[in-house]
Amino acid sequence: MYLHRTYRNFDKKEKLIPFQVSIKETDLYLKALKNLEKEALDLVSLYRGQIENYILSHSDFEKSLVPLPYDHYAPLIVKEMLRSSSLVGVGPMAAVAGAIAEFVGKSLLRYSSEVIVENGGDIFVSTTEEIIVKIFAGASPLSQKIGIKVLPSEMPLGVCTSSGTVGPSLSFGKADAVTVVSPSTALADSVATAVGNRVKKADDILFTLKVAESLPGIKSAVIIVGEKMGVWGDIELLKL
């Protein structure tokens, strides 16, 4: 279980103020130029409410493991989940953590010019200085020893991690971490899940990186299985 969430130590931007909000399963760790706890809580309630209300009239949205038809009448966050999941062949809820992080983060930019939102290992980031995002990979000896440098020119950006060995999220794979970087946090979340489902052993790293490379809208991907790591894309990694 994620009790201590040590993976949340993903940057050293001391000027940003950390705070946390949670509603039901959604537990966000945020940083901004000022404490925006009330605003963030309202936004989480808004976007969760839109998803929950949509599920009431579209029950397959919550449980489907395959893409669902695009709905032009759905709320924007639901549309983004439908769009992102359809690009990679997974169910729409594969994008839920990234979508909430992204929609809350972009909305908070109205109150703070710098915002970081982390939701269960899925991160939306928009800052004026470079940051380093640590990759948490459970029991792997590489866990939190590898960092992704994110430059201001790349932001806003999503950095999402899926794991078959850590945490409660559904994965059919065995990767300790599949980290995907994309301008769309919802898409990064969907792709991390889709790629992670294909990793059964370390020998699968090369093949699954090629899968990530073939998908539109992805900047880079990192796959960690035990002591082995594979990297693809426009990315700068640091040894921490």
ABEGO torsion letter per residue (X at the ends): XBAAGAAABABABAABBBBBBBBEABBBBBBBABBAAAAAAAAAAAAAAAAAAAAAABAAAAABABBBBBBAABBAAAAAAAAAAAAAGBBAAAAAAAAAAAAAAAAAAAABABBBBBBGGBBBBBBABBBBBBBBAEABAABGABBBBBBAAAOBBBBBBBBAABEABBBABABABBBBBBABAAAAAAAAAAAAAABABAAAAAAAAAAAAABBGBABBBBBBEABBBBBEBBBBBBX
